[in-house]
Amino acid sequence: SHNVVIFSQRRYGKTSLIKKVLHLATLEGFLTIYTDIYHILTEEDLVKAYAKALASTMEGSIEKIFQTLKTIFSSLRPKITVDADGKPEFTFGVESGRDPIMDLEEVLESVKKYADKKGVKAAVVLDEFQQIGQLQQAHRIESIIRSQIQSHRDISYIFMGSKKHLIFDMFSDPTRPLYGSGKMLPLEKIAPKHLKAFIFNRFHLTRKHIPKEVASRLVDVCESHPYYTQYVSHSLWEVTPFNSSITDIDLENYG
């Protein structure tokens, strides 16, 4: 297994990129788990989010998944609820007064149990991982995670973050438990030539046209920022009739 740490500013496309990678890994037979922990406030929130992410990867009937969860978790209590769209989903209850770090250790180990049961390798993504550092028991959590990932030979962990100094310190500070636990991969802006080609081709495929020089200017105006480049491109695409072309004036009027 190989562990990596990916960091960049927000809206650089980290999540879209990693979800594409996970999709390809799934096609190759990997168990893939994605957990966004940006909004967690407590250790208990972290446990529940990770358990829910694992449950969401399971296949089969609701009853079968429910029984599997009861088998791999000894302390967490799975519950079936209905989301805003009317779809069933799993949530988890914890024992009152129980140390949430013990529950976290169990959830981390449960991923290995489930992957071993299926006979597959796994890829686990923890997005906005720097939020761990804001929790009261951050040091213990980092220690537990390090201990677990060292023994998970067939699981690759991808730690992602948008606050560079926080996540960088977690993995580069020799006094932190996760020091050296993953290869650091900063995600930079997409090269302008690739953004320009992408915009030009996407317009062309939908029977709308943007001259290469206009696409080039659009990328320059947005300073090659992935989110803003796509946002402006989509806005211009929406107001452009089919079989028509965008001009410099259209771009100026948008600005």
C-alpha positions in Angstrom: 0.0 0.0 0.0 1.1 3.6 -0.6 -0.2 6.6 1.4 -0.2 10.1 0.0 -1.0 13.6 1.3 -2.7 15.9 -1.2 -3.0 19.6 -0.4 -4.0 22.7 -2.2 -6.2 25.8 -1.9 -10.0 25.2 -1.8 -11.7 24.9 -5.2 -8.6 23.6 -7.0 -10.4 20.4 -7.9 -9.0 18.0 -5.3 -12.3 16.3 -4.6 -13.3 16.0 -8.2 -9.9 14.5 -9.0 -9.9 12.0 -6.2 -13.5 10.9 -6.9 -12.4 10.2 -10.5 -9.5 8.2 -9.2 -11.7 6.2 -6.8 -14.1 5.5 -9.7 -11.3 4.0 -11.7 -10.0 2.1 -8.7 -13.5 0.6 -8.1 -13.5 -0.6 -11.7 -10.3 -2.4 -11.0 -11.9 -4.2 -8.0 -10.8 -2.0 -5.1 -13.0 -1.2 -2.2 -13.1 2.6 -2.1 -14.1 4.7 0.8 -14.5 8.5 0.7 -15.0 10.5 3.9 -15.4 14.3 4.1 -14.6 15.4 7.6 -14.7 19.2 7.0 -17.8 19.6 9.2 -16.9 17.3 12.1 -16.8 19.0 15.5 -16.2 16.1 17.9 -14.4 12.8 18.0 -17.9 11.1 18.0 -18.7 13.0 14.7 -15.5 11.5 13.2 -16.5 8.0 14.2 -20.0 8.3 12.8 -18.8 9.9 9.5 -16.2 7.1 8.9 -18.7 4.3 9.7 -21.3 5.9 7.4 -18.8 6.1 4.6 -18.0 2.4 5.0 -21.7 1.5 5.0 -22.3 3.5 1.8 -19.8 1.2 -0.1 -21.6 -2.0 0.8 -23.7 -3.8 -1.8 -26.8 -5.9 -1.4 -30.2 -5.5 0.3 -30.7 -3.2 3.2 -31.2 -6.2 5.5 -28.0 -7.8 4.3 -26.0 -4.6 4.8 -27.5 -4.2 8.2 -26.5 -7.7 9.3 -22.9 -7.1 7.9 -22.6 -3.9 9.9 -23.8 -5.6 13.1 -21.1 -8.3 12.5 -18.1 -6.0 11.9 -19.1 -3.5 14.6 -19.2 -4.6 18.2 -19.9 -1.2 19.9 -21.5 1.0 17.2 -25.3 0.6 16.7 -26.3 0.9 13.0 -29.7 2.5 12.3 -31.7 2.8 9.1 -33.0 6.3 8.4 -34.4 8.1 5.3 -32.6 11.1 3.8 -34.1 14.2 2.3 -34.7 12.5 -1.0 -36.5 9.6 0.6 -33.6 7.2 0.2 -32.6 4.8 3.0 -29.3 5.5 4.6 -27.4 4.2 7.6 -26.5 6.3 10.7 -24.8 5.1 13.9 -25.3 5.4 17.6 -22.6 5.1 20.2 -22.6 3.8 23.7 -23.1 6.6 26.2 -19.9 7.3 28.2 -17.7 5.2 26.0 -14.3 6.6 24.9 -14.8 7.7 21.3 -11.2 6.9 20.5 -11.9 3.2 21.2 -14.8 3.5 18.7 -12.5 5.1 16.2 -10.0 2.3 16.5 -12.8 -0.2 15.9 -14.1 1.7 12.8 -10.6 1.9 11.3 -10.0 -1.8 11.9 -13.5 -2.6 10.5 -12.4 -1.4 7.1 -9.6 -3.9 7.0 -12.0 -6.7 8.2 -14.5 -5.9 5.5 -11.8 -5.7 2.7 -10.3 -9.0 3.9 -13.7 -10.6 3.9 -14.3 -9.5 0.3 -10.7 -10.5 -0.6 -9.9 -7.1 -2.1 -7.5 -4.2 -1.7 -8.9 -0.9 -0.5 -8.3 2.9 -1.0 -9.5 5.2 1.8 -9.8 9.0 1.3 -10.0 11.3 4.3 -10.9 14.7 2.9 -10.1 18.0 4.8 -8.0 15.9 7.1 -6.5 19.0 8.8 -9.8 19.2 10.8 -8.5 16.4 13.0 -6.1 18.9 14.5 -9.0 21.0 15.8 -10.4 18.1 18.0 -9.8 17.9 21.7 -8.0 14.5 21.4 -6.2 15.3 18.2 -2.9 13.8 19.3 -4.5 10.5 20.3 -6.4 10.3 17.1 -3.3 10.8 15.0 -1.5 8.1 17.1 -4.4 5.6 16.5 -4.5 6.3 12.8 -0.7 5.9 12.5 -0.9 2.6 14.4 -3.7 1.3 12.2 -2.3 2.3 8.8 1.0 0.7 9.6 -0.6 -2.7 9.9 -3.0 -2.3 6.9 -0.8 -3.7 4.2 -3.5 -3.8 1.5 -5.1 -0.4 2.2 -3.8 2.8 0.7 -4.7 6.0 2.5 -5.1 9.4 0.8 -5.2 12.3 3.2 -6.4 15.6 1.7 -6.5 19.1 2.9 -7.0 22.7 1.9 -5.2 24.4 4.7 -1.6 23.8 3.7 0.2 24.8 6.8 -2.0 22.7 9.0 -1.9 19.4 7.0 1.7 20.0 6.1 2.7 20.2 9.8 0.7 17.0 10.6 3.0 15.0 8.3 6.3 16.9 8.3 6.7 17.8 12.0 8.9 15.1 13.7 6.9 15.6 17.0 3.6 14.6 15.4 2.4 11.0 15.3 1.8 11.0 11.6 5.3 12.3 10.7 6.4 10.7 7.4 3.3 8.6 7.0 2.6 9.7 3.5 4.1 11.1 0.4 3.4 14.9 0.1 1.7 15.8 -3.2 0.9 19.5 -3.5 -1.8 20.1 -6.2 -0.9 23.1 -8.3 -3.1 25.0 -10.8 -3.8 23.2 -14.0 -1.4 24.4 -16.8 -3.1 27.1 -18.9 -2.6 25.1 -22.1 -4.6 22.2 -20.7 -7.4 24.5 -19.5 -7.6 26.2 -22.8 -7.8 22.9 -24.7 -10.4 21.6 -22.3 -12.7 24.7 -22.8 -12.3 24.7 -26.5 -13.1 21.0 -26.8 -16.1 21.1 -24.5 -17.7 24.0 -26.4 -17.1 22.2 -29.7 -18.6 18.9 -28.5 -21.9 20.7 -27.6 -22.2 22.6 -31.0 -21.0 25.9 -29.6 -17.8 27.6 -30.5 -15.2 29.5 -28.6 -12.2 30.7 -30.6 -8.9 29.6 -29.2 -7.8 33.2 -28.6 -10.9 33.9 -26.6 -10.5 30.7 -24.6 -6.9 31.8 -23.9 -8.0 35.2 -22.7 -10.7 33.6 -20.5 -8.0 31.4 -18.8 -5.8 34.4 -18.3 -8.5 36.5 -16.8 -9.3 33.8 -14.3 -5.5 33.3 -13.6 -5.8 29.6 -14.4 -7.9 29.0 -11.3 -9.8 25.7 -12.0 -13.0 26.6 -10.2 -13.4 30.2 -11.6 -12.3 29.2 -15.1 -15.0 26.5 -15.2 -17.5 28.8 -13.6 -17.0 31.6 -16.2 -16.9 29.1 -19.0 -20.2 27.5 -18.0 -21.9 30.9 -17.6 -20.8 31.9 -21.1 -21.8 28.5 -22.5 -25.3 28.9 -21.0 -26.0 32.2 -22.8 -24.5 31.1 -26.1 -27.0 29.7 -28.7 -26.2 26.5 -30.4 -24.1 26.9 -33.6 -22.9 30.3 -32.4 -19.6 31.6 -31.4 -18.4 33.5 -28.3 -16.5 36.7 -28.9 -14.2 38.9 -26.9 -17.1 41.3 -26.4 -19.1 38.5 -24.8 -16.3 37.9 -22.4 -15.9 41.6 -21.6 -19.7 41.9 -21.1 -19.6 39.0 -18.7 -16.9 40.6 -16.7 
